[in-house]
Amino acid sequence: MDWNWDFTWEILPELLEGLRTTVIATLCGYVIALVLGLVWTLLRRSPSRILNQTVRWVTEFIRSTPLIPQLFFVFYVLPSWGLTIGPLTAGIITLGIHYSTYTAEVYRAGIADVPKGQWEACTAINLPRSRVWLDVILPQAIRRVIPTLGNYLIAMFKDSPMLLVINVSEVLLVAYQEGGRTYQYLEPITVVGVLFVVVSVISSILVRRLERRYATT
Amino acid sequence: MSTVLDSYEQWLDGAWVTVQLTVYGCALALVLALAFGLAGTSRRWWVRVLNRIYVEFFRGTATLVLLYWFFYALPLVGLKITSPMTTAVLALGLNVGAYGAEVVRGSINAVPRAQYEATVALNFTPFQRMRRVLLPQAFALMLPPFGNLVIELMKGTAIVYTIGMVDLTKVSKNIQGFSGETVAPFLAVLVLYFVIAQVLQLFIRYAEWRVDRMLGRRPSREPSVSTVAAGAPGAGVSG
C-alpha cells in the first residue's frame, strides 16, 4: 500500500483539532497535578501519624495502578454517586490526580534537598511557620525541581491518548475514527505518531534549557 | 460484589495476561536498554548517534500511539505480526527500553572517572573494564530507576485493553458490562494491579539489597532529586 498524500492533507485539520483537545486535557490536568501534589507533600509532613500514613498509602495506591482503570472508575462510578461529569472533565481530573502522586514525590525530594542549615537559620531567627515555608523552603525546593516537573508535563502529554477509552475525542481517537471510516489506518495513525515525536522532542529541548537555567551546582 | 467474586476465573486469566506482558516486556526492555545504553557510552560517534535516534524516537512517542501503529498501520505496509501479545510486548518493550537506555548510559557515566582511569592504568581490555569495574558499580545506580520503570511497564500493560486483549482491565470492563455494577469491578481491578505492583516492589527491594551488599554499600533510604528524576517517564539521567 502506498502513502496517500491527498488523504493526509485532508485529515490533517481534524487531527490538529484532536491535538488541541489533547493539549487542553494535558495542561488542565497539569495544573491539578501541580497543586494537588504540593498538598499531598505537605500533608505527608503533618505530625499526625494517621493522616500522614493514610496520605502515603493513598498516593502509593494511585501511583502504582494504571491510568485506564482509574479513568473507568472516575467516569463510571462518579455518576452512580450522583455526580455526572463529561468525558473530558473526567479525563482531566483523573490525569491530574494520577500525576499529582508523582509531583508529590518530586516536591518531597526537592524539600529534602534544601540544606539543613536553612531550617536551622529559620529557627535561629524565629521565623513564623508560614514564612519558613513560603519564603525560605518552598522557593528553594521548587526551583530545584522545575526541570523534573517539566518532564512530567511531557509524560502527561504522552499518557493523554489513553483518554480515548472514555471517548474523549483526542488526537488518537480522531485518527482511529478517520481510519475506520475510510479503511485507511496507515496515514492518520502515522501522522499522530509523528506529531507526538515532534511535540515531545521540542518540549524535551525546552526542559533541557530549563535544567541549565535552574542548575544549582 | 458477588458477581465480582464469582468470576474469579476470569480475573485469574486476566491477571495471567497482565503478568505475562509485564515479564516479556521487561525482558525485551532490559536487552534493548543494555544494548543501546552501552552504545551511548561508545567512543565512536556513529554508535552514539544510533543511541540518540533510538532513545529520542521511542521516548518521544506515546506507548498507546506506538501500539496503535503496530496494530493497525503496520499490517498495511505488509508487516503482519500475528499475535496481539507480540505486538503489545514490542510496543511496551521498545518504549520502556528507551528510558532504560538513558538510565544505563547515565549510570555508566556516573561511575567516578578515577575508576575508569585505574582500569586504563592496569591495562584492562575494554571488555574487562566494562564487565569487571564499570558495570557492577553502575548496576547499583541503575536499580532504583529500573525499579520505577518495571512498575511503569506493568501499568503500561493496561493499554492492551484497546486492542481487544483480555487483560485485567478488559475483565473489569466485561464484568461491568454484564452485571451493570461499577464500583465493585473497578475497585477490584485497581486493588489487583496494586497487589501486582507491591509484589514487583518486593523483588526490586531484594535486588537492591543484594547489589548493595555485593558492593559493600549501605542501601540509601530517601530518594534524592536525581533518582526521582531518573524514574520520571519523561526523563533520563542527565550527565
Interface residues (C-beta under 8 A of the other chain):
Chain A: M1 F61 S64 T65 P66 L67 I68 P69 Q70 F72 F73 Y76 V77 S80 Y102 E105 V106 A109 G110 A112 D113 R144 V145 P147 T148 G150 N151 Y152 L153 I154 A155 F157 K158 D159 S160 P161 M162 L164 V165 L172 A175 Y176 G179 Q184 Y185 L186 I189 T190 V192 G193 F196 V197 S200 V201 S204 V207 E211
Chain B: E56 F57 R59 G60 T61 A62 T63 L64 V65 L66 Y68 W69 Y72 A73 L76 V77 G78 I151 M154 K155 G156 T157 A158 I159 Y161 T162 L168 T169 S172 K173 Q176 T182 V183 F186 L187 V189 L190 Y193 F194 A197 Q198 Q201 E222 P223 S224 V225 T227 V228 A229 A232 P233 G234 A235 S238
